[in-house]
Amino acid sequence: MEKTEGFIKPSTAEPILGKGTLTARIRSEWFKNRFLYLLALPGFIYFIVFKYVPMWGILISFQNFSPYLGFMKSEWVGFEHFHRLFTSPDFLLMLRNTFAINLISLIFFFPIPIVLSLMLNELKGEKFKRIIQSVLYLPHFLSWVIIVGISFLLLSQTEGIINKLLVAIGSEKIDFLTNPNYFWILLTAQSIWKEVGWGTIIFLAAIAAVDPQLYEAARMDGANRLRQAWHVTLPAIRNVTIVLLILKIGHIMEVGFEQVLLMDNGAVAKVSQVFDTYVYRVGVLQGEFSYSTAVGMFRSVVGLVLVVIANRLSKYFGEEGVY
């Protein structure tokens, strides 16, 4: 350092952190973690190619898109397709059905993986526990075609096993598949049977990370297994539960397309018409690409708004939230 009158100025011989040094540090970090970056590369490419690049296609929701003219030469119509959607006689019906199906799923389906995870955590034998988990995971790998086929074999009014049992005991047949009052319940029951086991994976991982000393302290205070689950396990996985709940709320405008399409029939049309199947019928079958894209964009915007609101509420109540 060079000392001058009244102050000390840095010597020009000492290195100063500059662009070259920062670049060298970045290169060093990249080289040190090169295998981790290589491992993440396929996922990064996937999101770029299949998530971000297709976002260019939302432009056609403001056009009368023609595949022959392309994005740049198709006629711009502004918000005409959105106006058509909001003034459509089917809009309120689809909005009601979509919200109702997801609300039922949120109330009845979302808590079950948590309860099931707590029950699995109480199993002592590791071998038996793995067998039970495998049995619970298995339905996730079955297609909706198989799930709906099993539903028909069980619930059909003419050939269904349940109705045959009802007739055998002297009761009347129940019209499960063509009665609108049962449609939303059937969708929820199918989703629970198919996905509840798979949904326990994240919760079991969160439970496994709970400090065992907390359970020891609870036992010393006289807490039984139920009290330990209520006062130790559930608070420990609260953050994970809230994050998954926020993400679930973000998908409240989405219903399983394949499931609804396979379960749909003319008798339940008033309760089965949702945005997913509407986009398929209008966009794919009728070729109205711009209008169906506008419908999809509306769903995405609503989902984004709900995620932001839910995250803000979680922050307000002192939780971590998604971001």
C-alpha positions, 0 to 999 in steps of 0.5 A, a space after each residue: 500500500 502507498 501512504 499519502 497525505 491524509 489517506 491510504 490508496 491501494 497499490 496498483 500492484 495488488 490484484 483487484 477483482 475484475 472481469 477476468 477474475 470473475 470469469 475464471 471463478 465461473 469457469 472453475 465452478 463449472 469445471 468442478 461441478 461439470 458432472 452435476 451439470 451434465 446430469 441436469 442437462 437432459 432435464 434442462 433440454 426437456 424444459 426448453 424444447 417442450 415447455 418454453 419453445 411451445 410458448 411461442 404458440 400462444 400467439 395464435 390465440 390472438 389470430 385467425 391462425 392458418 397453417 398455410 400462412 403461419 404465425 406471421 401472416 395469419 390475421 390478427 383478431 385481438 381478443 375476439 376468441 376470448 370474447 367468444 369463450 366468455 360469451 359461450 353458453 357452455 362457459 359457465 357450465 364448464 367452469 362449474 364442472 371443472 371447479 366442482 370436480 377439482 374441489 371434491 378431489 381437493 377435499 377427499 383425495 389430497 388428505 388421503 396420501 398424508 394419512 396413508 403415509 402416517 399409517 405406512 410409517 407405523 409398520 414395523 417389518 421392513 419387508 412387509 412394508 415394502 410389499 404394501 408400498 408396491 401394492 399401493 404403487 401398482 395402480 399408478 402404472 395402469 392406463 386410464 383405459 384399464 381403470 375405466 374398463 375395470 369400472 365398467 366391469 364393476 358398475 355396469 347396469 347390465 353386466 356389472 358385478 355390483 349390480 348382479 350382487 344387488 339383484 342376488 340379495 333382492 335389491 334393485 339395480 343402481 345406474 352408476 354410469 349414466 346417472 349424473 349424480 354419481 359422475 363426480 364421485 366416480 371420477 374422484 374414487 377412480 383417482 384415489 384408487 389409481 394415484 393415492 399410493 403414488 402420492 405417498 412417496 413425497 410424504 414418506 420421504 419427508 417423514 423419513 427426514 424427521 429427527 428421531 430425537 423428537 419422537 424420543 422426547 415425545 415418548 418421554 413426555 408420555 405421548 402415544 403413537 397417535 400423539 406422536 403423529 399429531 404433534 411431531 410428524 404432521 408439524 414436521 411435514 407441514 411445509 411439504 404439505 403446503 407446497 403440494 397444496 399450492 401446486 394442487 390449487 394451481 391445477 384446479 382448472 385441469 381435469 384428467 382429460 383421458 379419464 373424463 373422455 372415457 367416462 363421458 356419455 350422453 346421459 352425463 353431458 351436463 356434468 362431464 363437460 370440462 375445459 380439457 375435453 372442450 379443447 379436444 373437441 373444438 381444437 382437434 376435431 373441429 380444427 379451430 386452433 386459435 379458439 382452443 388455444 385461447 381456451 387453454 391460455 385462459 386456463 393457464 392464466 387462472 392457474 397462475 393467478 391461483 398459485 400466486 394468491 395461494 402462495 401469498 396467503 401461505 406467506 401471510 400466515 408465516 409459511 414458506 410457500 413455493 417461492 
